[in-house]
């Protein structure tokens, strides 16, 4: 029983790590887009 729980935890950690990486990449791209549109707004150019 304990072995099953440990095995399940190991798989969950791997999955969580993968999701964390994907979330980080997604947040980074969103932040980059926000910064770009913010810069356009300051210049007075409409952000598309």
N, CA, C and O atoms as a GROMACS GRO file, in nm:
protein
  192
    1UNK      N    1   0.084  -0.120   0.000
    1UNK     CA    2   0.000   0.000   0.000
    1UNK      C    3   0.088   0.125   0.000
    1UNK      O    4   0.066   0.217  -0.079
    2UNK      N    5   0.186   0.128   0.090
    2UNK     CA    6   0.275   0.244   0.098
    2UNK      C    7   0.350   0.264  -0.032
    2UNK      O    8   0.372   0.377  -0.076
    3UNK      N    9   0.391   0.152  -0.094
    3UNK     CA   10   0.462   0.161  -0.222
    3UNK      C   11   0.374   0.225  -0.329
    3UNK      O   12   0.421   0.306  -0.409
    4UNK      N   13   0.246   0.187  -0.330
    4UNK     CA   14   0.154   0.243  -0.428
    4UNK      C   15   0.143   0.394  -0.411
    4UNK      O   16   0.143   0.469  -0.509
    5UNK      N   17   0.132   0.438  -0.287
    5UNK     CA   18   0.119   0.581  -0.259
    5UNK      C   19   0.244   0.656  -0.304
    5UNK      O   20   0.235   0.764  -0.364
    6UNK      N   21   0.361   0.599  -0.274
    6UNK     CA   22   0.487   0.662  -0.313
    6UNK      C   23   0.496   0.673  -0.465
    6UNK      O   24   0.537   0.776  -0.518
    7UNK      N   25   0.457   0.566  -0.534
    7UNK     CA   26   0.462   0.563  -0.680
    7UNK      C   27   0.369   0.670  -0.737
    7UNK      O   28   0.406   0.742  -0.830
    8UNK      N   29   0.250   0.679  -0.681
    8UNK     CA   30   0.151   0.777  -0.727
    8UNK      C   31   0.204   0.919  -0.705
    8UNK      O   32   0.188   1.005  -0.791
    9UNK      N   33   0.266   0.941  -0.590
    9UNK     CA   34   0.321   1.072  -0.559
    9UNK      C   35   0.430   1.111  -0.658
    9UNK      O   36   0.437   1.225  -0.702
   10UNK      N   37   0.515   1.015  -0.692
   10UNK     CA   38   0.623   1.041  -0.787
   10UNK      C   39   0.566   1.084  -0.921
   10UNK      O   40   0.614   1.179  -0.982
   11UNK      N   41   0.462   1.014  -0.967
   11UNK     CA   42   0.400   1.049  -1.095
   11UNK      C   43   0.335   1.186  -1.087
   11UNK      O   44   0.342   1.265  -1.182
   12UNK      N   45   0.271   1.216  -0.975
   12UNK     CA   46   0.205   1.344  -0.958
   12UNK      C   47   0.306   1.458  -0.959
   12UNK      O   48   0.283   1.563  -1.018
   13UNK      N   49   0.420   1.436  -0.892
   13UNK     CA   50   0.524   1.539  -0.889
   13UNK      C   51   0.572   1.570  -1.030
   13UNK      O   52   0.591   1.686  -1.066
   14UNK      N   53   0.592   1.465  -1.110
   14UNK     CA   54   0.637   1.485  -1.248
   14UNK      C   55   0.534   1.564  -1.326
   14UNK      O   56   0.569   1.657  -1.399
   15UNK      N   57   0.406   1.528  -1.312
   15UNK     CA   58   0.300   1.597  -1.383
   15UNK      C   59   0.292   1.743  -1.338
   15UNK      O   60   0.277   1.833  -1.421
   16UNK      N   61   0.301   1.766  -1.207
   16UNK     CA   62   0.296   1.902  -1.155
   16UNK      C   63   0.410   1.985  -1.208
   16UNK      O   64   0.392   2.102  -1.242
   17UNK      N   65   0.529   1.924  -1.215
   17UNK     CA   66   0.646   1.997  -1.264
   17UNK      C   67   0.625   2.038  -1.410
   17UNK      O   68   0.660   2.149  -1.449
   18UNK      N   69   0.567   1.947  -1.490
   18UNK     CA   70   0.540   1.977  -1.630
   18UNK      C   71   0.440   2.090  -1.642
   18UNK      O   72   0.457   2.180  -1.725
   19UNK      N   73   0.335   2.088  -1.560
   19UNK     CA   74   0.234   2.193  -1.564
   19UNK      C   75   0.293   2.325  -1.518
   19UNK      O   76   0.258   2.431  -1.569
   20UNK      N   77   0.384   2.318  -1.420
   20UNK     CA   78   0.446   2.439  -1.368
   20UNK      C   79   0.530   2.505  -1.476
   20UNK      O   80   0.527   2.627  -1.492
   21UNK      N   81   0.605   2.424  -1.550
   21UNK     CA   82   0.687   2.477  -1.659
   21UNK      C   83   0.598   2.541  -1.765
   21UNK      O   84   0.625   2.651  -1.812
   22UNK      N   85   0.489   2.471  -1.802
   22UNK     CA   86   0.398   2.524  -1.902
   22UNK      C   87   0.335   2.655  -1.854
   22UNK      O   88   0.322   2.750  -1.931
   23UNK      N   89   0.296   2.660  -1.727
   23UNK     CA   90   0.236   2.780  -1.670
   23UNK      C   91   0.336   2.895  -1.671
   23UNK      O   92   0.299   3.009  -1.700
   24UNK      N   93   0.462   2.865  -1.639
   24UNK     CA   94   0.565   2.969  -1.638
   24UNK      C   95   0.585   3.027  -1.776
   24UNK      O   96   0.594   3.148  -1.793
   25UNK      N   97   0.592   2.939  -1.877
   25UNK     CA   98   0.609   2.984  -2.015
   25UNK      C   99   0.489   3.069  -2.057
   25UNK      O  100   0.506   3.173  -2.120
   26UNK      N  101   0.369   3.025  -2.022
   26UNK     CA  102   0.248   3.097  -2.058
   26UNK      C  103   0.246   3.235  -1.991
   26UNK      O  104   0.214   3.335  -2.056
   27UNK      N  105   0.280   3.239  -1.862
   27UNK     CA  106   0.283   3.366  -1.791
   27UNK      C  107   0.385   3.460  -1.852
   27UNK      O  108   0.361   3.580  -1.865
   28UNK      N  109   0.501   3.405  -1.891
   28UNK     CA  110   0.606   3.485  -1.951
   28UNK      C  111   0.557   3.547  -2.082
   28UNK      O  112   0.580   3.665  -2.108
   29UNK      N  113   0.489   3.468  -2.165
   29UNK     CA  114   0.440   3.519  -2.293
   29UNK      C  115   0.331   3.624  -2.271
   29UNK      O  116   0.326   3.724  -2.343
   30UNK      N  117   0.245   3.602  -2.174
   30UNK     CA  118   0.139   3.698  -2.143
   30UNK      C  119   0.201   3.829  -2.095
   30UNK      O  120   0.160   3.938  -2.137
   31UNK      N  121   0.300   3.819  -2.006
   31UNK     CA  122   0.368   3.938  -1.954
   31UNK      C  123   0.436   4.014  -2.067
   31UNK      O  124   0.434   4.137  -2.068
   32UNK      N  125   0.496   3.942  -2.161
   32UNK     CA  126   0.563   4.006  -2.274
   32UNK      C  127   0.462   4.081  -2.360
   32UNK      O  128   0.488   4.193  -2.403
   33UNK      N  129   0.347   4.019  -2.385
   33UNK     CA  130   0.243   4.083  -2.465
   33UNK      C  131   0.190   4.207  -2.393
   33UNK      O  132   0.168   4.311  -2.456
   34UNK      N  133   0.171   4.197  -2.262
   34UNK     CA  134   0.122   4.310  -2.184
   34UNK      C  135   0.221   4.425  -2.191
   34UNK      O  136   0.182   4.541  -2.209
   35UNK      N  137   0.350   4.394  -2.176
   35UNK     CA  138   0.453   4.496  -2.180
   35UNK      C  139   0.456   4.563  -2.317
   35UNK      O  140   0.472   4.684  -2.327
   36UNK      N  141   0.442   4.484  -2.423
   36UNK     CA  142   0.444   4.538  -2.559
   36UNK      C  143   0.326   4.632  -2.581
   36UNK      O  144   0.345   4.742  -2.632
   37UNK      N  145   0.206   4.591  -2.544
   37UNK     CA  146   0.089   4.676  -2.564
   37UNK      C  147   0.097   4.799  -2.474
   37UNK      O  148   0.048   4.906  -2.512
   38UNK      N  149   0.157   4.785  -2.357
   38UNK     CA  150   0.173   4.898  -2.266
   38UNK      C  151   0.265   5.003  -2.329
   38UNK      O  152   0.237   5.123  -2.322
   39UNK      N  153   0.374   4.957  -2.391
   39UNK     CA  154   0.467   5.048  -2.457
   39UNK      C  155   0.398   5.121  -2.571
   39UNK      O  156   0.419   5.241  -2.589
   40UNK      N  157   0.317   5.049  -2.648
   40UNK     CA  158   0.245   5.111  -2.758
   40UNK      C  159   0.149   5.217  -2.706
   40UNK      O  160   0.134   5.324  -2.766
   41UNK      N  161   0.084   5.189  -2.594
   41UNK     CA  162  -0.011   5.283  -2.535
   41UNK      C  163   0.060   5.411  -2.492
   41UNK      O  164   0.007   5.520  -2.514
   42UNK      N  165   0.177   5.398  -2.432
   42UNK     CA  166   0.252   5.516  -2.388
   42UNK      C  167   0.291   5.602  -2.508
   42UNK      O  168   0.285   5.725  -2.501
   43UNK      N  169   0.330   5.538  -2.618
   43UNK     CA  170   0.369   5.612  -2.738
   43UNK      C  171   0.249   5.679  -2.804
   43UNK      O  172   0.265   5.768  -2.888
   44UNK      N  173   0.129   5.638  -2.767
   44UNK     CA  174   0.011   5.694  -2.828
   44UNK      C  175  -0.030   5.615  -2.951
   44UNK      O  176  -0.125   5.653  -3.020
   45UNK      N  177   0.039   5.507  -2.979
   45UNK     CA  178   0.003   5.422  -3.092
   45UNK      C  179  -0.096   5.318  -3.043
   45UNK      O  180  -0.071   5.252  -2.942
   46UNK      N  181  -0.208   5.301  -3.113
   46UNK     CA  182  -0.303   5.199  -3.068
   46UNK      C  183  -0.244   5.060  -3.079
   46UNK      O  184  -0.188   5.023  -3.182
   47UNK      N  185  -0.257   4.982  -2.973
   47UNK     CA  186  -0.206   4.846  -2.973
   47UNK      C  187  -0.303   4.757  -3.049
   47UNK      O  188  -0.424   4.760  -3.024
   48UNK      N  189  -0.253   4.678  -3.140
   48UNK     CA  190  -0.340   4.591  -3.218
   48UNK      C  191  -0.335   4.451  -3.162
   48UNK      O  192  -0.402   4.362  -3.214
   0.00000   0.00000   0.00000
